Amino acid sequence: ALAQHPVDLSPYAGQVITLSLWIWVDTNSGNDCYQTQLSNDGGGNWTTLETTCGDHGSWTQKTYDLSAEAGNANVRIGLRFYSNGFGSTDPGAYVDDILITAVR
C-alpha cells in the first residue's frame, strides 16, 4: 500500500529543503518492508529514498535532502509498506512527526 502526499515546493526555489520523519519498524525481515519514496512528476514515477526491513526496536528519525526539488510544484512524498502476504504476525511499520522545512 502506498500513501501519497502532494507537496508544492514552488515557493521555495533556491532554498535547502529537508524532509524529516520518525519511523518504527517491526516486520518479517527481508519479506515485509517500509519505504520512503519521492515523485517529482506528480506521482507518475517514484524514487525510493530508503527501504527499512526487520525489527529496529525503537523509533528512528530519518532525514532526506529534497533541495533538488526546490521550486517544483509536482512533488509527492510516498510512504509504502509491502508484504509477501504469508501471514506474519509482526506489527508492521509506523510513521510519525512528518516535517518539511525550507531554509534560505
N, C-alpha and C positions, 0 to 999 in steps of 0.2 A: 504494500500500500504506500502511496506517495501523497503526502500533504504538501501542497504548493501554496506559496505566499508571494503575491506580487509586491515588488519594491520599486518605487520610482526614484532613481538616483539622479535624474536630470538636473535638479537644482544644485548638485554638488560637484560639478565639473572641476577638475584640478585639485580636489581635496583627497585626503587619505581616508578611505572608508574601511571600517572594521566590522565584521560580524562576530559576535561573541554569544555563546550559549553554554549551558550546562547539560551534560548527559549522564545517565546512569544506565548501564547495560549489564544484563544477566541473561545470556542466551546460550543455546546449544552451540558451542564453539565450532566454527567452520561451516555450520549449516544455516544458522539464523544470525542475521547481522543488521546493524543500523548504518545508514549512510546520510551524510550531509551533502547535498547537491546544489548546483548552481546552473541556471539557464540565463543566457544573456540575449535570447531572442524571443522572449515571451512564452517559453515552455516547449518550443519545438525540439531543441537539442539540450541535453543535460551533461554536465561535467561533474564527476564525483570528487568532492573536496577531501573526503576521508571516509573510510569504512572501519567500523568497530564491531568485533565479534567476541563472544566469550563472556566471562564474568570478570568485571572490573571492580566489584565490591564496594564502590563508593561513587559519589558524584564527582565528575571531572569537568573542568572548564576547558572549552575549546575556543580558539580564536582563529579567524580566517581573514586574510587581507583581500578586500574587494576593490581596492583602489583602481584596478584596471577597468572597472565598470562605472567609475565616477562619470556622471553626465548621461548615463544610459537610462531611458525610461522603461525599458522592457526586461528588467531583471526579475527573476523569480528564485526564491530560496526553496529548496526541496528537502523534506525530511522523510526518509524512506526506511521502512522496516520490511525485511523479506525473510521468509522461512521456507525450508524444504517441505513443510507440511506433514512431517512424520509424528506429530502429536507430542512434542516436547512440553514439559510442564514448567520450563523456566519462565520467569516473569516477563522478559522481553526488554524493551528499551523505553526510557522516559526522557523527555526534553523539557527544560525549564529556563526561564530568565533569558529569553532571546533578545539581544540588543544590537542595533546597528548604529554606529557612531560615525560622524564625519568631522574631520579636523582640518583646518586650513593650514 
